[in-house]
């Protein structure tokens, strides 16, 4: 029913977690972002921003032609709507979930991504940039830690808000001491133990591939694109 265009990145993990949690039938279609497969015309027809993940739903709710979607937040919201799972339908609970989903895609993901870039991938170490994004990642961890004082999961019940944030909380890579965030630590351990999450990460491991830029050519493909790439 669902084709998932995927590579084992935090955003990719979001969708495998959701699909494993709900048991939707899907076909995994790897897109090796280190070798430039994200620029293939067939993939660009599905994901014009040349990023994974993307999906094609061969049985959309309107009964029409297959529907393609890109952007992990949009995909999670769409799949939640489609399955009526992991996205509350009650008015206030729904918006509580969605505001944290958008918080992740607009805040935690981009800031942690810059943390990864300047701390691990940049060809030169820029102290200001590293400090800026490590600090901001820590601030966002603290926001989640505070939110989790009074509840087990981010928006109350386990939902796409948790699925979106979980792959991006990587303290060992992000210059954070998880012991400073006890509520976040408890949450991360609990989600990591869920059978569907274990299965999702096993899929990534079985591929024998990772998102890391290993050489100059991979760095050029991942980080050297500009307007001329699109034109």
ABEGO torsion letter per residue (X at the ends): XBBBBBBBBAAAAAAAAAAAAAGBBBBBBBBBAAAGAAABAAAAAABAAGBOBBBBBABBAAGBBBBBBBEAAAAAAAAAAAAGBGBBABAAAAAAAAAAAAAAAAAAAAAAAAAAAAAAABABBBAAAAAAAAAAAAAAAAAAAAAAAABABAAGBBBAAAAAAAAABBAAAAGBBAAABAAAAAAAAAAAABAAAAAAAAAAAAAGBBABBABAAAAAAAAABBAAAAX
